[in-house]
Amino acid sequence: MSSVLKSVKSIVPMLDRVLVQRVKAEAKTASGLYIPEKNQEKLNIANVLAVGPGFTDTNGNKVEPHVKVGDKVLIPQFGGSSIKVGQDEVILFRDAEILAKVQE
């Protein structure tokens, strides 16, 4: 899924989906050298931007996502649905695909 949207606020996740944006890697080394963008590694840490309301399971129980807006989470290296928003990229994951919350 690759569509160009004007604002992240226009994306409202459905069911148990979570919208995240990867934390950007450092653009400079410890010694002060700048790293070209194409050579920067992609981090597996992301900020949660929006969360769906959850879903109802087959027994009629409400299942809510385990994360909330503002949480830092650990995401898998691959997977999710990438969405282009202006120059930025956000990723839509199911709540069960999120690996862990990052406690600070």
SVG drawing of the C-alpha trace seen along z (x, -y; Angstrom):
<svg xmlns="http://www.w3.org/2000/svg" viewBox="-21 -18 57 35">
<polyline fill="none" stroke="black" stroke-width="0.4" points="0.0,0.0 1.7,-3.2 -0.4,-6.3 0.4,-9.9 -1.5,-11.7 -1.2,-15.2 -1.4,-14.6 -0.9,-11.7 -4.0,-13.0 -6.2,-11.9 -5.3,-8.3 -7.6,-6.6 -6.7,-2.9 -9.5,-0.3 -10.0,2.6 -6.7,3.6 -4.3,1.7 -1.6,-0.6 0.0,-3.4 3.7,-3.9 6.6,-6.0 10.2,-4.7 12.6,-6.6 15.2,-8.1 18.8,-6.9 21.6,-9.3 22.8,-11.3 26.2,-11.8 28.8,-9.5 30.3,-10.0 33.3,-11.7 31.1,-14.2 31.1,-12.7 27.8,-12.9 26.3,-9.6 24.5,-9.7 20.8,-8.9 20.9,-5.8 23.6,-4.3 21.7,-5.0 20.3,-1.8 16.6,-1.5 15.9,-1.2 13.3,1.2 12.0,-1.4 8.9,-3.4 6.6,-6.0 2.8,-5.1 0.9,-7.8 -2.7,-6.4 -4.4,-3.3 -7.6,-1.6 -10.5,-1.0 -10.0,2.8 -12.4,5.6 -14.9,8.1 -13.8,11.7 -16.0,14.8 -17.1,15.0 -18.3,11.4 -15.4,10.0 -14.0,6.6 -10.2,6.9 -8.4,3.6 -4.9,2.9 -2.1,3.1 -0.4,-0.2 -1.6,-3.8 -0.6,-7.0 2.8,-8.2 4.2,-4.8 7.6,-3.7 7.4,-0.2 9.7,2.4 8.5,3.4 9.6,6.3 12.3,5.5 9.8,6.5 6.0,6.4 3.3,4.0 1.8,1.7 3.9,-1.3 2.0,-4.6 3.7,-7.6 2.6,-10.9 4.3,-13.8 8.1,-13.1 7.6,-10.8 6.7,-7.2 4.4,-5.6 3.6,-1.9 0.4,-0.3 0.7,2.9 -1.8,5.2 -1.5,5.0 -0.3,8.6 2.6,7.8 4.1,5.3 7.0,7.0 7.3,5.0 6.8,1.7 10.0,-0.2 10.1,-1.5 12.2,-4.7"/>
</svg>
